[in-house]
Amino acid sequence: MPQLNPAPWFAILTFSWLIFLTVLPSKIMSHTYPNEPATQNTEKPKADSWVWPWQ
């Protein structure tokens, strides 16, 4: 039964992953996004203490 011989299938799997890991990341990272994320203010907002009317 030839499907149980792992030699050609392991090589195909290895080469296909090698191609995926070398070609696809450069293609994915080359895309530009129209809206760049804005920087957030690092200053923490001042939290006012609660004023309870019964105390």
mmCIF file as gemmi writes it, N, C-alpha and C atoms, coordinates in Angstrom:
data_model
loop_
_atom_site.group_PDB
_atom_site.id
_atom_site.type_symbol
_atom_site.label_atom_id
_atom_site.label_alt_id
_atom_site.label_comp_id
_atom_site.label_asym_id
_atom_site.label_entity_id
_atom_site.label_seq_id
_atom_site.pdbx_PDB_ins_code
_atom_site.Cartn_x
_atom_site.Cartn_y
_atom_site.Cartn_z
_atom_site.occupancy
_atom_site.B_iso_or_equiv
_atom_site.pdbx_formal_charge
_atom_site.auth_seq_id
_atom_site.auth_asym_id
_atom_site.pdbx_PDB_model_num
ATOM 1 N N . MET Axp A 1 ? 0.848 -1.177 0 1 0 ? 1 A 1
ATOM 2 C CA . MET Axp A 1 ? 0 0 0 1 0 ? 1 A 1
ATOM 3 C C . MET Axp A 1 ? 0.898 1.247 0 1 0 ? 1 A 1
ATOM 4 N N . PRO Axp A 2 ? 0.92 1.985 -1.092 1 0 ? 2 A 1
ATOM 5 C CA . PRO Axp A 2 ? 1.864 3.097 -1.219 1 0 ? 2 A 1
ATOM 6 C C . PRO Axp A 2 ? 1.536 4.281 -0.319 1 0 ? 2 A 1
ATOM 7 N N . GLN Axp A 3 ? 0.287 4.437 0.118 1 0 ? 3 A 1
ATOM 8 C CA . GLN Axp A 3 ? -0.049 5.592 0.944 1 0 ? 3 A 1
ATOM 9 C C . GLN Axp A 3 ? 0.563 5.498 2.341 1 0 ? 3 A 1
ATOM 10 N N . LEU Axp A 4 ? 1.043 4.328 2.724 1 0 ? 4 A 1
ATOM 11 C CA . LEU Axp A 4 ? 1.668 4.174 4.024 1 0 ? 4 A 1
ATOM 12 C C . LEU Axp A 4 ? 3.16 4.49 4 1 0 ? 4 A 1
ATOM 13 N N . ASN Axp A 5 ? 3.719 4.71 2.823 1 0 ? 5 A 1
ATOM 14 C CA . ASN Axp A 5 ? 5.127 5.063 2.712 1 0 ? 5 A 1
ATOM 15 C C . ASN Axp A 5 ? 5.269 6.56 2.987 1 0 ? 5 A 1
ATOM 16 N N . PRO Axp A 6 ? 5.885 6.968 4.103 1 0 ? 6 A 1
ATOM 17 C CA . PRO Axp A 6 ? 5.923 8.382 4.464 1 0 ? 6 A 1
ATOM 18 C C . PRO Axp A 6 ? 6.981 9.19 3.725 1 0 ? 6 A 1
ATOM 19 N N . ALA Axp A 7 ? 7.861 8.57 2.993 1 0 ? 7 A 1
ATOM 20 C CA . ALA Axp A 7 ? 8.986 9.284 2.389 1 0 ? 7 A 1
ATOM 21 C C . ALA Axp A 7 ? 8.541 10.391 1.429 1 0 ? 7 A 1
ATOM 22 N N . PRO Axp A 8 ? 7.724 10.14 0.391 1 0 ? 8 A 1
ATOM 23 C CA . PRO Axp A 8 ? 7.391 11.261 -0.5 1 0 ? 8 A 1
ATOM 24 C C . PRO Axp A 8 ? 6.451 12.266 0.147 1 0 ? 8 A 1
ATOM 25 N N . TRP Axp A 9 ? 5.558 11.816 1.014 1 0 ? 9 A 1
ATOM 26 C CA . TRP Axp A 9 ? 4.585 12.732 1.603 1 0 ? 9 A 1
ATOM 27 C C . TRP Axp A 9 ? 5.219 13.633 2.635 1 0 ? 9 A 1
ATOM 28 N N . PHE Axp A 10 ? 6.209 13.122 3.364 1 0 ? 10 A 1
ATOM 29 C CA . PHE Axp A 10 ? 6.893 13.962 4.335 1 0 ? 10 A 1
ATOM 30 C C . PHE Axp A 10 ? 7.714 15.038 3.626 1 0 ? 10 A 1
ATOM 31 N N . ALA Axp A 11 ? 8.313 14.714 2.514 1 0 ? 11 A 1
ATOM 32 C CA . ALA Axp A 11 ? 9.076 15.711 1.747 1 0 ? 11 A 1
ATOM 33 C C . ALA Axp A 11 ? 8.137 16.772 1.176 1 0 ? 11 A 1
ATOM 34 N N . ILE Axp A 12 ? 6.978 16.365 0.669 1 0 ? 12 A 1
ATOM 35 C CA . ILE Axp A 12 ? 6.009 17.324 0.137 1 0 ? 12 A 1
ATOM 36 C C . ILE Axp A 12 ? 5.514 18.234 1.257 1 0 ? 12 A 1
ATOM 37 N N . LEU Axp A 13 ? 5.229 17.669 2.414 1 0 ? 13 A 1
ATOM 38 C CA . LEU Axp A 13 ? 4.788 18.462 3.558 1 0 ? 13 A 1
ATOM 39 C C . LEU Axp A 13 ? 5.862 19.457 3.982 1 0 ? 13 A 1
ATOM 40 N N . THR Axp A 14 ? 7.09 18.988 4.043 1 0 ? 14 A 1
ATOM 41 C CA . THR Axp A 14 ? 8.189 19.858 4.465 1 0 ? 14 A 1
ATOM 42 C C . THR Axp A 14 ? 8.394 21.005 3.486 1 0 ? 14 A 1
ATOM 43 N N . PHE Axp A 15 ? 8.431 20.71 2.198 1 0 ? 15 A 1
ATOM 44 C CA . PHE Axp A 15 ? 8.654 21.753 1.203 1 0 ? 15 A 1
ATOM 45 C C . PHE Axp A 15 ? 7.483 22.729 1.113 1 0 ? 15 A 1
ATOM 46 N N . SER Axp A 16 ? 6.274 22.221 1.273 1 0 ? 16 A 1
ATOM 47 C CA . SER Axp A 16 ? 5.131 23.134 1.226 1 0 ? 16 A 1
ATOM 48 C C . SER Axp A 16 ? 5.152 24.085 2.419 1 0 ? 16 A 1
ATOM 49 N N . TRP Axp A 17 ? 5.487 23.601 3.622 1 0 ? 17 A 1
ATOM 50 C CA . TRP Axp A 17 ? 5.599 24.487 4.781 1 0 ? 17 A 1
ATOM 51 C C . TRP Axp A 17 ? 6.758 25.45 4.636 1 0 ? 17 A 1
ATOM 52 N N . LEU Axp A 18 ? 7.824 25.008 4.027 1 0 ? 18 A 1
ATOM 53 C CA . LEU Axp A 18 ? 8.958 25.894 3.787 1 0 ? 18 A 1
ATOM 54 C C . LEU Axp A 18 ? 8.56 27.034 2.862 1 0 ? 18 A 1
ATOM 55 N N . ILE Axp A 19 ? 7.795 26.723 1.835 1 0 ? 19 A 1
ATOM 56 C CA . ILE Axp A 19 ? 7.315 27.76 0.922 1 0 ? 19 A 1
ATOM 57 C C . ILE Axp A 19 ? 6.348 28.693 1.642 1 0 ? 19 A 1
ATOM 58 N N . PHE Axp A 20 ? 5.426 28.125 2.42 1 0 ? 20 A 1
ATOM 59 C CA . PHE Axp A 20 ? 4.472 28.96 3.149 1 0 ? 20 A 1
ATOM 60 C C . PHE Axp A 20 ? 5.171 29.896 4.122 1 0 ? 20 A 1
ATOM 61 N N . LEU Axp A 21 ? 6.215 29.413 4.801 1 0 ? 21 A 1
ATOM 62 C CA . LEU Axp A 21 ? 6.873 30.218 5.813 1 0 ? 21 A 1
ATOM 63 C C . LEU Axp A 21 ? 7.856 31.24 5.238 1 0 ? 21 A 1
ATOM 64 N N . THR Axp A 22 ? 8.226 31.099 3.972 1 0 ? 22 A 1
ATOM 65 C CA . THR Axp A 22 ? 9.149 32.071 3.382 1 0 ? 22 A 1
ATOM 66 C C . THR Axp A 22 ? 8.454 33.063 2.459 1 0 ? 22 A 1
ATOM 67 N N . VAL Axp A 23 ? 7.442 32.633 1.743 1 0 ? 23 A 1
ATOM 68 C CA . VAL Axp A 23 ? 6.801 33.505 0.749 1 0 ? 23 A 1
ATOM 69 C C . VAL Axp A 23 ? 5.634 34.279 1.347 1 0 ? 23 A 1
ATOM 70 N N . LEU Axp A 24 ? 4.764 33.616 2.06 1 0 ? 24 A 1
ATOM 71 C CA . LEU Axp A 24 ? 3.537 34.253 2.532 1 0 ? 24 A 1
ATOM 72 C C . LEU Axp A 24 ? 3.746 35.374 3.542 1 0 ? 24 A 1
ATOM 73 N N . PRO Axp A 25 ? 4.65 35.271 4.515 1 0 ? 25 A 1
ATOM 74 C CA . PRO Axp A 25 ? 4.793 36.4 5.447 1 0 ? 25 A 1
ATOM 75 C C . PRO Axp A 25 ? 5.201 37.697 4.761 1 0 ? 25 A 1
ATOM 76 N N . SER Axp A 26 ? 6.071 37.618 3.762 1 0 ? 26 A 1
ATOM 77 C CA . SER Axp A 26 ? 6.459 38.85 3.069 1 0 ? 26 A 1
ATOM 78 C C . SER Axp A 26 ? 5.289 39.42 2.277 1 0 ? 26 A 1
ATOM 79 N N . LYS Axp A 27 ? 4.46 38.574 1.706 1 0 ? 27 A 1
ATOM 80 C CA . LYS Axp A 27 ? 3.293 39.072 0.977 1 0 ? 27 A 1
ATOM 81 C C . LYS Axp A 27 ? 2.256 39.676 1.923 1 0 ? 27 A 1
ATOM 82 N N . ILE Axp A 28 ? 2.079 39.067 3.077 1 0 ? 28 A 1
ATOM 83 C CA . ILE Axp A 28 ? 1.096 39.569 4.039 1 0 ? 28 A 1
ATOM 84 C C . ILE Axp A 28 ? 1.571 40.884 4.645 1 0 ? 28 A 1
ATOM 85 N N . MET Axp A 29 ? 2.845 40.972 4.989 1 0 ? 29 A 1
ATOM 86 C CA . MET Axp A 29 ? 3.364 42.167 5.636 1 0 ? 29 A 1
ATOM 87 C C . MET Axp A 29 ? 3.509 43.337 4.664 1 0 ? 29 A 1
ATOM 88 N N . SER Axp A 30 ? 3.428 43.093 3.362 1 0 ? 30 A 1
ATOM 89 C CA . SER Axp A 30 ? 3.566 44.178 2.398 1 0 ? 30 A 1
ATOM 90 C C . SER Axp A 30 ? 2.284 44.991 2.253 1 0 ? 30 A 1
ATOM 91 N N . HIS Axp A 31 ? 1.174 44.496 2.776 1 0 ? 31 A 1
ATOM 92 C CA . HIS Axp A 31 ? -0.08 45.239 2.702 1 0 ? 31 A 1
ATOM 93 C C . HIS Axp A 31 ? -0.019 46.466 3.601 1 0 ? 31 A 1
ATOM 94 N N . THR Axp A 32 ? -0.584 47.541 3.122 1 0 ? 32 A 1
ATOM 95 C CA . THR Axp A 32 ? -0.65 48.747 3.945 1 0 ? 32 A 1
ATOM 96 C C . THR Axp A 32 ? -2.104 48.947 4.363 1 0 ? 32 A 1
ATOM 97 N N . TYR Axp A 33 ? -2.27 49.482 5.529 1 0 ? 33 A 1
ATOM 98 C CA . TYR Axp A 33 ? -3.596 49.711 6.063 1 0 ? 33 A 1
ATOM 99 C C . TYR Axp A 33 ? -3.93 51.19 5.925 1 0 ? 33 A 1
ATOM 100 N N . PRO Axp A 34 ? -5.154 51.53 5.531 1 0 ? 34 A 1
ATOM 101 C CA . PRO Axp A 34 ? -5.479 52.946 5.308 1 0 ? 34 A 1
ATOM 102 C C . PRO Axp A 34 ? -5.505 53.77 6.59 1 0 ? 34 A 1
ATOM 103 N N . ASN Axp A 35 ? -5.855 53.167 7.692 1 0 ? 35 A 1
ATOM 104 C CA . ASN Axp A 35 ? -5.931 53.899 8.956 1 0 ? 35 A 1
ATOM 105 C C . ASN Axp A 35 ? -4.884 53.359 9.913 1 0 ? 35 A 1
ATOM 106 N N . GLU Axp A 36 ? -3.86 54.141 10.12 1 0 ? 36 A 1
ATOM 107 C CA . GLU Axp A 36 ? -2.844 53.739 11.092 1 0 ? 36 A 1
ATOM 108 C C . GLU Axp A 36 ? -3.404 53.947 12.498 1 0 ? 36 A 1
ATOM 109 N N . PRO Axp A 37 ? -3.066 53.065 13.423 1 0 ? 37 A 1
ATOM 110 C CA . PRO Axp A 37 ? -3.595 53.233 14.779 1 0 ? 37 A 1
ATOM 111 C C . PRO Axp A 37 ? -3.026 54.488 15.435 1 0 ? 37 A 1
ATOM 112 N N . ALA Axp A 38 ? -3.879 55.205 16.126 1 0 ? 38 A 1
ATOM 113 C CA . ALA Axp A 38 ? -3.467 56.426 16.806 1 0 ? 38 A 1
ATOM 114 C C . ALA Axp A 38 ? -2.844 56.06 18.147 1 0 ? 38 A 1
ATOM 115 N N . THR Axp A 39 ? -1.882 56.857 18.568 1 0 ? 39 A 1
ATOM 116 C CA . THR Axp A 39 ? -1.255 56.595 19.858 1 0 ? 39 A 1
ATOM 117 C C . THR Axp A 39 ? -2.187 57.011 20.986 1 0 ? 39 A 1
ATOM 118 N N . GLN Axp A 40 ? -2.191 56.219 22.012 1 0 ? 40 A 1
ATOM 119 C CA . GLN Axp A 40 ? -3.034 56.494 23.165 1 0 ? 40 A 1
ATOM 120 C C . GLN Axp A 40 ? -2.286 57.407 24.133 1 0 ? 40 A 1
ATOM 121 N N . ASN Axp A 41 ? -3.04 58.166 24.898 1 0 ? 41 A 1
ATOM 122 C CA . ASN Axp A 41 ? -2.455 59.01 25.914 1 0 ? 41 A 1
ATOM 123 C C . ASN Axp A 41 ? -2.022 58.123 27.076 1 0 ? 41 A 1
ATOM 124 N N . THR Axp A 42 ? -0.744 58.221 27.479 1 0 ? 42 A 1
ATOM 125 C CA . THR Axp A 42 ? -0.242 57.364 28.548 1 0 ? 42 A 1
ATOM 126 C C . THR Axp A 42 ? -0.583 57.9 29.924 1 0 ? 42 A 1
ATOM 127 N N . GLU Axp A 43 ? -1.11 59.109 29.987 1 0 ? 43 A 1
ATOM 128 C CA . GLU Axp A 43 ? -1.471 59.711 31.264 1 0 ? 43 A 1
ATOM 129 C C . GLU Axp A 43 ? -2.772 59.101 31.769 1 0 ? 43 A 1
ATOM 130 N N . LYS Axp A 44 ? -2.769 58.66 33.017 1 0 ? 44 A 1
ATOM 131 C CA . LYS Axp A 44 ? -3.969 58.045 33.591 1 0 ? 44 A 1
ATOM 132 C C . LYS Axp A 44 ? -4.988 59.136 33.918 1 0 ? 44 A 1
ATOM 133 N N . PRO Axp A 45 ? -6.256 58.891 33.63 1 0 ? 45 A 1
ATOM 134 C CA . PRO Axp A 45 ? -7.266 59.887 33.997 1 0 ? 45 A 1
ATOM 135 C C . PRO Axp A 45 ? -7.424 59.923 35.514 1 0 ? 45 A 1
ATOM 136 N N . LYS Axp A 46 ? -7.643 61.123 36.033 1 0 ? 46 A 1
ATOM 137 C CA . LYS Axp A 46 ? -7.797 61.283 37.478 1 0 ? 46 A 1
ATOM 138 C C . LYS Axp A 46 ? -9.206 60.86 37.872 1 0 ? 46 A 1
ATOM 139 N N . ALA Axp A 47 ? -9.269 59.924 38.788 1 0 ? 47 A 1
ATOM 140 C CA . ALA Axp A 47 ? -10.566 59.432 39.246 1 0 ? 47 A 1
ATOM 141 C C . ALA Axp A 47 ? -11.016 60.271 40.438 1 0 ? 47 A 1
ATOM 142 N N . ASP Axp A 48 ? -12.174 60.879 40.299 1 0 ? 48 A 1
ATOM 143 C CA . ASP Axp A 48 ? -12.724 61.664 41.402 1 0 ? 48 A 1
ATOM 144 C C . ASP Axp A 48 ? -13.357 60.723 42.427 1 0 ? 48 A 1
ATOM 145 N N . SER Axp A 49 ? -13.206 61.083 43.695 1 0 ? 49 A 1
ATOM 146 C CA . SER Axp A 49 ? -13.836 60.266 44.721 1 0 ? 49 A 1
ATOM 147 C C . SER Axp A 49 ? -15.337 60.507 44.733 1 0 ? 49 A 1
ATOM 148 N N . TRP Axp A 50 ? -16.05 59.486 45.115 1 0 ? 50 A 1
ATOM 149 C CA . TRP Axp A 50 ? -17.503 59.607 45.145 1 0 ? 50 A 1
ATOM 150 C C . TRP Axp A 50 ? -17.927 60.415 46.37 1 0 ? 50 A 1
ATOM 151 N N . VAL Axp A 51 ? -18.932 61.206 46.188 1 0 ? 51 A 1
ATOM 152 C CA . VAL Axp A 51 ? -19.502 61.967 47.298 1 0 ? 51 A 1
ATOM 153 C C . VAL Axp A 51 ? -20.849 61.349 47.62 1 0 ? 51 A 1
ATOM 154 N N . TRP Axp A 52 ? -20.904 60.686 48.791 1 0 ? 52 A 1
ATOM 155 C CA . TRP Axp A 52 ? -22.134 60.035 49.194 1 0 ? 52 A 1
ATOM 156 C C . TRP Axp A 52 ? -22.972 61.028 49.998 1 0 ? 52 A 1
ATOM 157 N N . PRO Axp A 53 ? -24.215 61.208 49.674 1 0 ? 53 A 1
ATOM 158 C CA . PRO Axp A 53 ? -25.025 62.213 50.361 1 0 ? 53 A 1
ATOM 159 C C . PRO Axp A 53 ? -25.351 61.828 51.808 1 0 ? 53 A 1
ATOM 160 N N . TRP Axp A 54 ? -25.303 60.567 52.186 1 0 ? 54 A 1
ATOM 161 C CA . TRP Axp A 54 ? -25.694 60.186 53.543 1 0 ? 54 A 1
ATOM 162 C C . TRP Axp A 54 ? -24.515 60.109 54.502 1 0 ? 54 A 1
ATOM 163 N N . GLN Axp A 55 ? -23.32 60.481 54.057 1 0 ? 55 A 1
ATOM 164 C CA . GLN Axp A 55 ? -22.191 60.459 54.99 1 0 ? 55 A 1
ATOM 165 C C . GLN Axp A 55 ? -21.687 61.829 55.274 1 0 ? 55 A 1
